[in-house]
Structures are given as C-alpha cells and as structure tokens.
Amino acid sequence: MAIYHCSTKTVNRSSGRTAVASSAYRAGEKLEDERTGLTHDFTRKDGVAHSEILSNLDIEIDRAELWNLAEKTENRKDARTAREWVIALPDELDADQRKDLA
C-alpha cells in the first residue's frame, strides 16, 4: 500500500541555507552563488529524473540567474529566499506519468 505525502519547506538564511545551493541540489546541477562566492556542484547526484523551471512568460529562464536574483533581492540576514515542495508520487506510475502529475 502506497503512502502519499506533500510537504512545503522554506529556504532560510538563518538556518544557513541558500536558494542557489538548494536549487543546485534539487536539479543535480553545478551553480555558483554570487552572494557567497561558493560553487555548489551536485552533478554526480543520482535520482534526478527531471528538472525544469516553469514560467508564464515565453522566455527561457536560467536557473543560476533566477536563484542568484532571489538571493540578491533579499537583504535581511534571516530572509526566506525560496520555498520547495516535496511530493511523493506512486511507484506504479512510469516516468512520463509522474512528470505529468507533478
């Protein structure tokens, strides 16, 4: 029997997290954080089936540019720079069905 869940988490500076690092981890990519100067490389991370940035604009959005802008926009040391949703999807679905459902 499958157990489904959905949860929301915030990315807060006060807990030492950054939107750039979180995005790099979730997408399995290498991104440079312009605010801290750190490079977050998660290109060897397994388990990333698909990642994309959705927008109502007809433009392609660069992941590093988007999340560095989010970090730049917030100037408080306890800023909440991003939110992430964690959704458990059924194993019975194939990869395309999971993508469509998400």
C-alpha positions, 0 to 999 in steps of 0.5 A: 500500500502506497503512502502519499505525502506533500510537504512545503519547506522554506529556504532560510538564511538563518538556518544557513541555507541558500536558494542557489545551493538548494536549487543546485541540489534539487536539479543535480546541477553545478551553480555558483552563488554570487552572494557567497562566492561558493560553487555548489556542484551536485552533478554526480547526484543520482535520482534526478529524473527531471528538472525544469523551471516553469514560467508564464512568460515565453522566455527561457529562464536560467536557473543560476540567474533566477536563484542568484536574483532571489538571493540578491533581492533579499537583504535581511540576514534571516530572509526566506529566499525560496520555498520547495515542495516535496511530493511523493508520487506512486511507484506504479506510475512510469516516468512520463506519468509522474512528470505529468502529475507533478 
